[in-house]
Amino acid sequence: MPAPLDLRPLAPADHEAAARLLHRSLVHWYQSRLGQGARFGDRHEPFRLFPEVYAALDPGHAIAAHDAASGNLLGVCFVHPRRTHVSLGIVATTPEAQGRGVARAMVTPVLAQASRAGLPVRLVSSLLNLDSFSLYSRLGFVPHTLYQDLALTVPVTGLPTPPPPAAARVRLTTNPADAARVAAFELEWQGIHREPDYAFFLHNQVGAWRVWVLEDAGGALEGFLVASHHPACVMLGPGVARDEAAAAALLWRALDAMRGASPVFLVPCAAAQLVRQCYTWGARNVELHAAQAIGLVPPARGVAFPTFLPESG
C-alpha cells in the first residue's frame, strides 16, 4: 500500500523540486502519449517561473503533495482565489505517482473550500490530455468554451499583412492605476473580476509582462491583452475584447512586439473570423483546450484570451 500523502502549502524551498516535477510530468505525458515530449525542452530550469509567479501573485495558496514516508515531492497544484471565483492552475504529478490519487487529493480540498465560500471553480485544460480531462469530469467540471491553441513565429520584419484598422488605437500601459480599469472591463464583458492579476502584471516584478489596451476615440476601453515576454513562457493572455475586430487589433499589436519570437495564444473556436485572420498571419494549431467550471458560469460577451501563467478559465 502506498504511503500516505502529506499535503501542505508549496514553500519557496520547494521551487526547485517543483520545477523539476513540472518538466518531468509534461515531458513524460506528452512523449508517452503523443511523442511530443521535446516541445518542453530538455531543461527544467525555465519551469521555475511557474512557482515563482504563483508565489508572488497568490502566496501560500499553491499545494504540494509529499510522500509522507520519504518526503519526496509527488505533486503540485496551483490555486488562485478571486472575488468572483477560484481558478485552478497547473496540476501535475510525478510519473511514479500515477495511480495514487495524488491529483485528486490536491484538488479536492480546493473544491471544498470554494463550495464553503459559495464560489465557482474554473480552469482551462488540454483536450489532448484525456487523463486530466477525465479527472476533472469525475470531479464535476463541465466544459463551456473551446479554444484553439495557436503558435506563430513572428518574422523579424513583422507580420506579413497590414495592421487591422483599430491597431493604431492600441497602446502599451505601465500605469498601475489601470489595473482597476481593466478588471472592471473584464467583469462587464466576462463576468469575472481579477484586479490582483492586473496589478501584478503592471507592477512587472516577477516575469516579463506587457499590458496592451485598446481605446475608442473618447478613451473608453474596447479591450486589453497581456503578453508574457519571459523566455520561459512566451505567450499572450489573459485578455478580453468587445468583438473580433478589437481582438484582431490587440493581437496584431502584441504579436508585432514579439518579432523573432514564437508566442502561443488561445483563441475561442467560435471566433471563426479571428481564427482565419490568425491563419493569414502564419499561425498554426498546436492543441485544443476547454474552459471548464464547477458552479455557475456567468454570461460572457466579447472575445476572451485565456492563458496558462497564471491560468485563467
VEXGU-681506 format. One line per field, with one value per residue (C-alpha): residue number from 1; residue in three letters; x negated, y negated, z. Coordinates in steps of 0.02 Angstrom, whole numbers, plus 50000, padded with zeros to 5 digits. Each point is the difference from the previous one (the first is absolute). Layout:
<pts>
nr = [NUM, ...]
rest = [ALA, ...]
c1 = [X, ...]
c2 = [Y, ...]
c3 = [Z, ...]
</pts>
This chain:
<pts>
nr = [1, 2, 3, 4, 5, 6, 7, 8, 9, 10, 11, 12, 13, 14, 15, 16, 17, 18, 19, 20, 21, 22, 23, 24, 25, 26, 27, 28, 29, 30, 31, 32, 33, 34, 35, 36, 37, 38, 39, 40, 41, 42, 43, 44, 45, 46, 47, 48, 49, 50, 51, 52, 53, 54, 55, 56, 57, 58, 59, 60, 61, 62, 63, 64, 65, 66, 67, 68, 69, 70, 71, 72, 73, 74, 75, 76, 77, 78, 79, 80, 81, 82, 83, 84, 85, 86, 87, 88, 89, 90, 91, 92, 93, 94, 95, 96, 97, 98, 99, 100, 101, 102, 103, 104, 105, 106, 107, 108, 109, 110, 111, 112, 113, 114, 115, 116, 117, 118, 119, 120, 121, 122, 123, 124, 125, 126, 127, 128, 129, 130, 131, 132, 133, 134, 135, 136, 137, 138, 139, 140, 141, 142, 143, 144, 145, 146, 147, 148, 149, 150, 151, 152, 153, 154, 155, 156, 157, 158, 159, 160, 161, 162, 163, 164, 165, 166, 167, 168, 169, 170, 171, 172, 173, 174, 175, 176, 177, 178, 179, 180, 181, 182, 183, 184, 185, 186, 187, 188, 189, 190, 191, 192, 193, 194, 195, 196, 197, 198, 199, 200, 201, 202, 203, 204, 205, 206, 207, 208, 209, 210, 211, 212, 213, 214, 215, 216, 217, 218, 219, 220, 221, 222, 223, 224, 225, 226, 227, 228, 229, 230, 231, 232, 233, 234, 235, 236, 237, 238, 239, 240, 241, 242, 243, 244, 245, 246, 247, 248, 249, 250, 251, 252, 253, 254, 255, 256, 257, 258, 259, 260, 261, 262, 263, 264, 265, 266, 267, 268, 269, 270, 271, 272, 273, 274, 275, 276, 277, 278, 279, 280, 281, 282, 283, 284, 285, 286, 287, 288, 289, 290, 291, 292, 293, 294, 295, 296, 297, 298, 299, 300, 301, 302, 303, 304, 305, 306, 307, 308, 309, 310, 311, 312, 313]
rest = [MET, PRO, ALA, PRO, LEU, ASP, LEU, ARG, PRO, LEU, ALA, PRO, ALA, ASP, HIS, GLU, ALA, ALA, ALA, ARG, LEU, LEU, HIS, ARG, SER, LEU, VAL, HIS, TRP, TYR, GLN, SER, ARG, LEU, GLY, GLN, GLY, ALA, ARG, PHE, GLY, ASP, ARG, HIS, GLU, PRO, PHE, ARG, LEU, PHE, PRO, GLU, VAL, TYR, ALA, ALA, LEU, ASP, PRO, GLY, HIS, ALA, ILE, ALA, ALA, HIS, ASP, ALA, ALA, SER, GLY, ASN, LEU, LEU, GLY, VAL, CYS, PHE, VAL, HIS, PRO, ARG, ARG, THR, HIS, VAL, SER, LEU, GLY, ILE, VAL, ALA, THR, THR, PRO, GLU, ALA, GLN, GLY, ARG, GLY, VAL, ALA, ARG, ALA, MET, VAL, THR, PRO, VAL, LEU, ALA, GLN, ALA, SER, ARG, ALA, GLY, LEU, PRO, VAL, ARG, LEU, VAL, SER, SER, LEU, LEU, ASN, LEU, ASP, SER, PHE, SER, LEU, TYR, SER, ARG, LEU, GLY, PHE, VAL, PRO, HIS, THR, LEU, TYR, GLN, ASP, LEU, ALA, LEU, THR, VAL, PRO, VAL, THR, GLY, LEU, PRO, THR, PRO, PRO, PRO, PRO, ALA, ALA, ALA, ARG, VAL, ARG, LEU, THR, THR, ASN, PRO, ALA, ASP, ALA, ALA, ARG, VAL, ALA, ALA, PHE, GLU, LEU, GLU, TRP, GLN, GLY, ILE, HIS, ARG, GLU, PRO, ASP, TYR, ALA, PHE, PHE, LEU, HIS, ASN, GLN, VAL, GLY, ALA, TRP, ARG, VAL, TRP, VAL, LEU, GLU, ASP, ALA, GLY, GLY, ALA, LEU, GLU, GLY, PHE, LEU, VAL, ALA, SER, HIS, HIS, PRO, ALA, CYS, VAL, MET, LEU, GLY, PRO, GLY, VAL, ALA, ARG, ASP, GLU, ALA, ALA, ALA, ALA, ALA, LEU, LEU, TRP, ARG, ALA, LEU, ASP, ALA, MET, ARG, GLY, ALA, SER, PRO, VAL, PHE, LEU, VAL, PRO, CYS, ALA, ALA, ALA, GLN, LEU, VAL, ARG, GLN, CYS, TYR, THR, TRP, GLY, ALA, ARG, ASN, VAL, GLU, LEU, HIS, ALA, ALA, GLN, ALA, ILE, GLY, LEU, VAL, PRO, PRO, ALA, ARG, GLY, VAL, ALA, PHE, PRO, THR, PHE, LEU, PRO, GLU, SER, GLY]
c1 = [50000, 49928, 49947, 50124, 49986, 49946, 50091, 49933, 49971, 49861, 49852, 49861, 49883, 50108, 49984, 49852, 50084, 50163, 49912, 49924, 50169, 50091, 49871, 49996, 50189, 50030, 49859, 50052, 50184, 49981, 49860, 50083, 50172, 49964, 49813, 49986, 49894, 49865, 50116, 49963, 49811, 49866, 49976, 50107, 49932, 50126, 50141, 49945, 50099, 50163, 49979, 49917, 50145, 50133, 49904, 49993, 50180, 50087, 49878, 50045, 50135, 49901, 50012, 49856, 50029, 49855, 49979, 50025, 49864, 49862, 50043, 49982, 50105, 50132, 50115, 50037, 50164, 50004, 50153, 50053, 50160, 50088, 50150, 50115, 49923, 49854, 49882, 49901, 49831, 49885, 50028, 49853, 49934, 49843, 50011, 49964, 50152, 50125, 50142, 49979, 50137, 49879, 50085, 50172, 49932, 49931, 50154, 50133, 49964, 50000, 50174, 50060, 49934, 50079, 50165, 49997, 49968, 50140, 49880, 49986, 49835, 49930, 49856, 49934, 49944, 49928, 50120, 49852, 49968, 50148, 49929, 50019, 50162, 50073, 49943, 50084, 50158, 50010, 49978, 50148, 49922, 50102, 49922, 50076, 49881, 49879, 49837, 49873, 49819, 49911, 49812, 49922, 49818, 50002, 49882, 49861, 50070, 50174, 50165, 50029, 50164, 50046, 50062, 50187, 50078, 50019, 49819, 49950, 50103, 49912, 49872, 49887, 50041, 49887, 50114, 50047, 50160, 50061, 50019, 50170, 50055, 49952, 50078, 50163, 50003, 49975, 50138, 50119, 49962, 49954, 50080, 49839, 49892, 49811, 49927, 49854, 49941, 49994, 49915, 49870, 49972, 49986, 49876, 49898, 49885, 50004, 49999, 49998, 50172, 50074, 50179, 50082, 50164, 50115, 50101, 50130, 49988, 50070, 49876, 50121, 49930, 50043, 49882, 49835, 49869, 49856, 49842, 49865, 49829, 49905, 49896, 50074, 50178, 50023, 50188, 50145, 50141, 50099, 50103, 50176, 50065, 50175, 50004, 49892, 49941, 49936, 49921, 49909, 49930, 49935, 49925, 49914, 49919, 49945, 49930, 49909, 49909, 49935, 49903, 49886, 50092, 50126, 50144, 50148, 50175, 50175, 50145, 50181, 50048, 50163, 49905, 49986, 49955, 49863, 49930, 49991, 49912, 49870, 49972, 49961, 49865, 49922, 50075, 50024, 50099, 49897, 50132, 50179, 50054, 50167, 50051, 50093, 50088, 50089, 50140, 50080, 49910, 50065, 50056, 49848, 49990, 49859, 49841, 49894, 49818, 49959, 49822, 49900, 49896, 50097, 50132, 50165, 50163]
c2 = [50000, 49828, 49889, 49862, 49829, 49844, 49850, 49829, 49829, 49996, 49915, 49899, 50143, 50111, 49893, 50093, 50169, 49930, 49943, 50172, 50081, 49888, 50034, 50189, 50013, 49906, 50084, 50174, 49981, 49915, 50118, 50161, 49955, 49887, 50013, 49812, 49992, 49897, 49849, 49967, 49996, 50100, 49885, 49975, 49829, 49899, 50079, 49910, 49854, 50089, 50019, 49829, 49912, 50088, 49968, 49815, 49988, 50115, 50040, 50152, 50067, 50125, 50178, 50123, 50188, 50089, 50184, 50012, 50132, 49937, 49815, 50000, 49875, 50096, 49864, 49814, 49907, 49813, 49907, 49818, 49945, 49845, 49895, 50087, 50175, 50114, 50046, 50161, 49985, 50141, 50164, 50117, 50161, 50102, 50150, 50115, 49935, 50053, 50101, 49932, 49870, 49856, 49878, 50035, 49981, 49828, 49936, 50065, 49877, 49856, 50049, 50017, 49829, 49919, 50085, 49932, 49826, 50020, 49972, 50092, 50083, 49970, 50072, 50024, 50176, 50088, 50102, 50106, 50055, 50115, 50054, 49826, 49969, 50159, 49952, 49831, 50076, 50122, 49855, 49911, 49875, 49961, 49925, 49838, 49923, 50080, 49917, 50028, 49988, 49905, 49982, 49869, 49964, 49812, 49950, 49881, 49881, 50005, 50082, 50026, 49902, 49819, 49966, 50005, 49826, 49991, 50049, 49816, 49975, 50138, 49935, 50070, 49955, 50009, 49901, 50105, 49899, 50088, 50164, 49948, 49937, 50161, 50108, 49903, 50027, 50188, 50005, 49910, 50112, 50168, 49996, 50032, 49881, 50018, 49831, 50079, 50085, 49837, 49907, 50139, 49986, 49810, 50001, 50126, 50058, 50189, 50052, 49884, 49931, 49872, 49939, 49933, 49902, 49952, 49840, 49912, 49818, 49947, 50103, 50138, 50177, 50117, 50137, 50046, 50136, 50055, 50071, 50102, 49964, 50112, 50128, 50140, 49954, 49900, 49988, 49880, 49985, 49972, 49876, 49949, 49907, 49938, 50081, 50091, 49839, 49934, 50169, 50000, 49826, 50050, 50162, 49913, 49869, 50125, 50121, 49862, 49960, 50181, 50000, 50150, 50091, 50143, 49959, 50112, 49931, 50070, 49941, 50056, 50126, 49906, 49842, 50069, 49838, 49963, 50176, 49980, 49833, 50085, 50129, 49862, 49938, 50174, 50075, 50187, 50111, 50093, 50057, 49980, 49945, 49989, 49875, 50097, 49958, 50068, 49882, 49854, 49927, 49822, 49950, 49944, 49877, 49954, 50099, 50068, 50056, 50123, 50039, 50126, 49885, 49961, 50116, 49914, 50090]
c3 = [50000, 49955, 50143, 50049, 49922, 50092, 49926, 50046, 49919, 49871, 50084, 49916, 50045, 49887, 49844, 49927, 50028, 49931, 49840, 49977, 50031, 49876, 49865, 50029, 50008, 49838, 49904, 50058, 49960, 49831, 49947, 50058, 49929, 49852, 49963, 50032, 50156, 49913, 49991, 50184, 49979, 50089, 50151, 50153, 50048, 49896, 50099, 50158, 49931, 50042, 50189, 50008, 49913, 50103, 50162, 49961, 49941, 50125, 50141, 50103, 49885, 49895, 50064, 50011, 50021, 50083, 50033, 50188, 50018, 49886, 49995, 49811, 49904, 49902, 49937, 49989, 49978, 49971, 50065, 49990, 50085, 49936, 50050, 49875, 49988, 50037, 49859, 49990, 49917, 49949, 50092, 49973, 50078, 49978, 49881, 50147, 50095, 49867, 50074, 50176, 49985, 50030, 49881, 50072, 50177, 49960, 49907, 50121, 50143, 49876, 49942, 50179, 50048, 49847, 50039, 50177, 49930, 49871, 49855, 49834, 49953, 49827, 49899, 49824, 49955, 49848, 49895, 49945, 50179, 50029, 50168, 50074, 49905, 50074, 50175, 49988, 49929, 50146, 50120, 49921, 49880, 49845, 49840, 49940, 49870, 49876, 49951, 49861, 50057, 49863, 49980, 49888, 49963, 49973, 49858, 50052, 49870, 50078, 49953, 49814, 49987, 50036, 50176, 50033, 49999, 50189, 50034, 49996, 50158, 50098, 50124, 50134, 50179, 50152, 50115, 50154, 50013, 49842, 50097, 50067, 49829, 49911, 50136, 49988, 49812, 50022, 50130, 49881, 49850, 50077, 50173, 50099, 50101, 50015, 50046, 50099, 49839, 49902, 50141, 50000, 49812, 50005, 50145, 49897, 50140, 49966, 49818, 49849, 49962, 49883, 50009, 49842, 49999, 49857, 50023, 49895, 49948, 50168, 50100, 50050, 50004, 49857, 50059, 50078, 49980, 50112, 49922, 50086, 49925, 50121, 49902, 50106, 49951, 49840, 49996, 49978, 50127, 50100, 49903, 49951, 49848, 49966, 49826, 49874, 49916, 50167, 50038, 49833, 50033, 50171, 49936, 49853, 50112, 50132, 49870, 49906, 50163, 50004, 49837, 49986, 50141, 49991, 50118, 50037, 50025, 50023, 49892, 50021, 49866, 49978, 49947, 49824, 49911, 50127, 49982, 49811, 50023, 50109, 49864, 49875, 50119, 50001, 50159, 50012, 50118, 50131, 50125, 50060, 50174, 50088, 50132, 50135, 50161, 50151, 50043, 49912, 49848, 49974, 49826, 49900, 49856, 49884, 49971, 50142, 49991, 50141, 50051, 50102, 50110, 50103, 49931, 49966, 49961]
</pts>
